[in-house]
Amino acid sequence: MTGTVLFVDDEEHIRIAVAQALELADLPHRCFSDPRAALAAVDHDADAVLVTDIRMPVMDGTELMARALGIDPDFPVILVTGHGDIELAVASMRDGAYDFVEKPFEPDDLIERVRRALEKRRLSLENRALRRALAQDAPAPARLVTRSGPMAALARRIDALADTDVDVLIWGETGAGKERAARRIHALSARAGREFVHINCGALPEALIENELFGHEAGAFPGALRSRFGRIEHASGGVLCLDEIDSLPLHLQPKLLHVLQHRSVTRLGSNDPRPVDMRVVALAKTDLAAACAAGTFRADLFYLLGTAQVRFPPLRERREDIPTLFVELCDEAARRYGRPLPDIPPHVLASLAQRDWPGNVRELSNAAERYVLGLEFDLEARDAPPGTATLADRMRAYERDLIAGAIASHGGRLRPTYESLGISRRTLYEKMQRHDLDRGDQGLEDDRD
């Protein structure tokens, strides 16, 4: 099935004519007089092409194109130009437009350009799907659990950024899973086959960080018997992940700023800069904007790193993810220790989902290891979710977590889920609807005979 043509023009007779031509060509289409409505139909994973007039009163075509490319840099945009807009259209091609067609145009010419754009879009989406599949088959650190709304939105944003080569800043609480997000960006990017170099700026002694990042030449300091390239050079061609970037000493921040600006590194004891082709994913446990205001982080480095920012939510803000994430962590622990994966009853997962987990994924991973090893395991909910002060609220929250836990416990299989809960298929669906548990988001599979 072919993709959809999103056609935008403020003149009704042109919309009617183009709609007729697309209909005859058997091309699905939607026509818009308002560019803002068309923009709402542009999505990172939409199988579509945008065809827009340039001269429009509400929003011109070049602005619409820029906004569409902001959602997805690979979204095909064809500009419809008047005779005086040719120079503007050519400039727009440099800015990311796929093609342009000049008024008055022959319908067959427009159809041919649209078909080529749709084919390009199809190949782009297939390439993304392949990268996602590879990421799902990749080691667990590159996978994200996305049952909750916040995580689903975050995953879409990460996947969109992965397709570009922009540097990314990911910030969030310690143990929330920022490194997993960084590895996913690497796994889904065009650099997936190259190095992923991770360095924790907060774990190295201050005296070693400069040498670790930039490397040195022989004789640069006592004991430097031979040259050594640093982690930045090692990341050339791939991705450099700077963990706890907010712990980088203030006096080293200008040197890192210079590297990022010029994409070159100078080893200690050398005056010769060496070019590096790398993508930087920086991880911070604090809000760097606040750190800049406090004077502990350089504002210019923050602006350079923060072109694309992602906040990674803590577990307490995405409780729906906890049951599935715990099952996955238990599976990882069972493989690591050579143990069988133990049965995880729904009430255990429901209890876990009610906790705040101040240590986030790191704390949950520790609990999963203890569960797999058969060590002491506390099932009492230590923290109640915000806003659940009354008994009725707590009961509703517990029922929701119990259902989500049962789904995760049975791997999304429908029959074992409702049978383990002692309810019918219909009741399960009704309760999921009442608790806003989406079947697709929960990974529920209908195994009806």
N, C-alpha and C positions, 0 to 999 in steps of 0.2 A: 504493500500500500504506500502510495506516494505521500509526501508531506504536504503541509498547508501553506498557501500563499497568503500573507497578510498585506493587503493593499491599502494604502492611505492616500487620499486626495480630497481636498475640500470642495471640489467641483462635482456635483452629482452626476452630470452626463458622462464624465470620464469614468466615474466609478461603475456606472451601469454598463458602459461599453467594455471595460476591462473584465467585469464580472461575466459578461456574455462570452468573451474570448476564453477565459479560464474554464468556464462551464463546457464549452465545445471541446477544449483540450483535455477534458476529464481531470482537471486539477482542483482538488479541494481548496476553498478560498474563503476568506473573510474580508469584507471591505469596511473601511472606517473613514468617517469624515473628521473625527477628532483624533489627533496623534496620541493623546494621553490614553485613550481606550486601546489603541493598538499596542502601546508600550506595555499595558497590563497583560497582553497576550504573549509577550516575549518572555521566554523562560530559558534557563541554562540548558535544559534537556529537551526543549521543544523541537520536534521535527518540523521545521518551518523556515520560510524565507520572508524577509521584510522588503516590500517594494513601496517606496514613498516618494511623493512629490517633494521638491525642495521648497518652493514658495507656498507657504501656508500661514494663515494669520495667528493661530494659537501657538504653534510651535513649528519652526521650520524643519525641513527634512534633515539638515545636518545636525541639529540638536537632538532630534529623535534618534538618528544614527548613533550619536555619541552615547546617549543613554542606553540604547540597546546593546552597544558594545561594552558598556560598563557592566551589564548583567552577564553577558557572555562575549568575550573578545572574538570568538569564532562564529558568531551569528552572521549569516550572509545578509547583506543589505544592498539592494539595488536602488539607485537614485534615479528619479525621473526628472529631467532637466529641460528648461527652456533654452532658447538659442544663446541667451546672454549668461547662462550658468555653466557653460562648458569648463571654463577655467576653475570655477568653484568645484565642479564635479571631479576634475582631475586631482585637485588638492585633496578632496575627500577620499579618493582612492589611496592616497598616501596615508590617510588617517584611518584606513581600515575598511572602506567600502569595498564590496565584492565587484560591483560593476555599475555602469550607468547607461541609461537609454535616453535619447534626445527626442523631445516632442517636435512635431507629431511623429509617432512611431507606428510601425506596422505591427499588428497583433502577433503575427508569426515570429517577428524579431523578439518581442517581449517574452513570448512563450519559450523560445529557445534559450534565452538568457536565464529565465526562471528555472527551467529544467536542469541546466548546468549547475545553478546555485543549489538546487535541492539535492543533486547528486553529491556535491561537495559536502553538504550538510549531513547526508546519510553516512558518508565515509567518516566524517568527524565524529558522529555519534557512535558509530561502530568501534572506532578507535578508543573512545572513552569507555565504552562498555567492556572492551577487552582489558583496558587498564584496570577497571574496577574489579573485573574477575580475577586478574592477577593479584590485585591487592587483597582480595578476600582469600586467595590461596596462599598469600604471603605469610610469613611468620606472624604469630598473634600480635606482636607489638605494633603492627601496621593496621590492625582492624579496630573499628569503632562500633560500640553497641549503640544503636540509634532508635530505641523504642520510644523515648520521650520526645515531646515537641522541641525543647531546647537543643537536644542532641541531633535530631533530624535536621533542624535548621543549620546547626553548626556543620554537619557533614556535607550538606549541600554547598555551603560557603567554602569549605575546605576543598571539595571536589572542583568547584569553579576556579579557585586560586591555583590548584595543582596544574591546570591546563596552561597557565601562564608561566612566566619565568620571574615574576616579581618576588622580591624579598618579603618575608612574612614575619610579623611579630605575634606570638601567641602568649597570652598571659592568663594566669589563674592560680588558684591556691596550690600549695605543695601537694603532690600526689594525685592531682585531679585527672591526669592522663595527657598532659601537654605533649610529651615525647611521642605518644602514640599518634597524635595528630600530625606531628612533624614527619614521622615515618610514613604516614599515609600520603602526605603531600609528595614525598619522595617517590613512593610506590606508584602513584598515579601520574607522575610527571614524565616528561620526555627524558629526564635524567635517571630514570629508574634503574637502568643497567650500569650506572656509574656509582662511585663511592658515596656512602652516607657517613659523614664524619661527625661524631658527637663528642663534644667537649664540655664538661661542667665547669664553668668559670668560678663556681663557689666551692669546688672540691679540691682545687689545686692550691698549693702554697703560693703566696703572692710573688715570691721570687722566681717561681717557675713558669708563671703564666705567659710572660712575654716570650720566653724561649719556646714554650709549647705552641704558641700561636704562630710566631713568625720564623722560628728556626734560627740557625746561626751558621757562620762560616768557621772554618778551622782557625784557631788562634783568637777567636773573638773574646774569650775569657779563659782564665786558667782551667785546664782540664778539657778544653774543647779541642780534641786531637784531630777530629775530622768534621767535615761539613754535615749539617743535618737540616733537612727541610721541615718546616713546621706543619701544624695541622691545616692551616689555611692553604698551603701549597698542595697538601695531600688531597684536599677537597676539590682541586681544580677539575672541572668537567662534571662534578657532582654537586652534592648539597652539604653545606657546612651548618651544623646545628649547634648554636651557642646557647647552652642551657644555663639558667640562672644568670642571664646577661646583666641583671640588676646588681650582681655581686662583683662585676668587673671593676677593678680599682680605677679611681677617677683619673689618675695620671696615664693610664693605658687607653682610655677612651678616645683621645685625639688620634692615636696611632690606628686604632680600629676604624675610626671615621675616615681616615686617609685611605685605608685599604678599600673600604666599601665605595668611596667616591671614585677612586681611580682604577679599581679592580687590578691592583698590583700590590706586591708585598716585598719589603726589603728585609733580608735576614740580618740578624745582629752581626756586627762586624763587617757589613758590606754597604756599599753606596749604590749598588745596582738593583733597581726595582725589577721584579719578575712578574710578568702578567699572569693573572689567575682568572679562569672562567668558572665561576661558581655561583650557586644560589644560596642565600643565607636565610635560615629559619631561626629566629631568636626566640628563646623562651624566658619568661619572667614570672616570678612568683608574686610580684607586686605591680601595681599600676604605675607604669613609667612616667606618665604625665604628672602624677603626684610626686614621684621621685625627683623629677626635674624642678618642680616647685620647691622641694625641700633642699635642692642644691646637691643631691647625691648622684645625679645622672645628668649628662650633658644634653641640653635641649636639641642641639643640631644632630647628635647621634640618634636621638629618639625620633626626630622627624624623618631621618633617612631610613631607619628601620621600620617606622610605623606607617609606611605607605599603605600596606594592607594589614589590618589588625584583627585578631580573633580572640575573643574572651572565652576561655574554657570554663564551663560552669561546674561547681562542686557537686558531689553526689546528692546532697540534700536538696538541690534544685532540680534533680532529675531522678526521682525515686523509682519511676517506672523502669529505669535501666538496671536497677540493682539486681532483681532476680536473674535476668538473662546474663548479666555480667558475672554474677557469682558462679553460675553454672559453667561459663566459659573459663573462669579462673580456676575452678575445681578441675576441669578437664586438663588445663595446662599443668596444674600441680600433679595430677595423677600420672600424666605422661612423664613429667620430670622425675618423679620418685619411683616410677615403675609400679604403681599401685592401680588396682581397678577403680573406676569412677564409682563412688558410692551413690546409693539412692539418696536423692534430696527431696524430701517431702514438701508439698506446697506450703504447709504452715511454717516450715523453716524459712523459706524464701519470703513469705509474707512478713515474718518477724524481722528479717534483715532489712526489708524495705522501709520499716518504720524508724530505723535508726538514722542519726544524723551523719555518722561517719566523718568526724573531723579530719581524719587522716586520708579521707577520700579513697581512691582506687588502691593506693598502697596499703591502707589499713584493711580494706576488703580482701585484698590478695592474701594478706597474712591470715585472715579468718578462713579463707578457702583452703590454704595449706594445712591449717590446724584441723579442719574438717576432714580433709582427705587422709591425713595421718592418724585420725581417730583421737586427737588430743582434746582436752577440755574445751567445750564450745558453749558459750553462753547464748541461750535463745531468747532471753528477755529483751524486750524493746526498751532501750535506755532513754530514748528521746521520742517524744511525740511530734508528728509533723506540725508546722506552724498552722494556727487557726483551727486546731482540733481539740478544743478545750472541753466541749460537752461530750457526754457518753455517746449520743447519737452520731456526732461527727467522728468520734474514734471508731465506732462500729462500721460506719460507711468506709472510712479509710482502710480499716482492716480487711473488709470484704473485698475492696478494690485490690489491695495488695495480695490477698489470698488468691484471687482469680488470676492476676498477672503472674504470681508465683507458680500456679498450677500449669499455666500455658508454658512458662519457661521450663518447668520441671519435666514436662512431657514433650519437649522439643517442638512445640507448636502443633502437635497432632490433636485433632479435634476430639475424637471419640474418647481417648484416655483422659483428656482434660475434663470433660463434663461428667464422665463416669467416676473419676476420682473425687469430684466435688459432690457427687450424689444428686446431680440435677440433670434436667433434660437439655438437649441441644438448644431448643427454643429458649429455655430459661437462661442458659449461658449467654446467648446472643442479646437477650433483653437486659441482663445485668451488665454486659459489656457496654451496651449503648447508654445505660443509665450512668455508668462510671466513666464514660468518654474514653473507652478502650477500643481503639480502631483495630479491626481485624488485620489489615495490612501492616500497620505499624507493629502489631504484636507478633507478626509472623505466623498467624494461625492458619493451618492448612485444613481444608475440608476433605476428610478422608471417607466421605460417604460412599458406601459400596455401589 
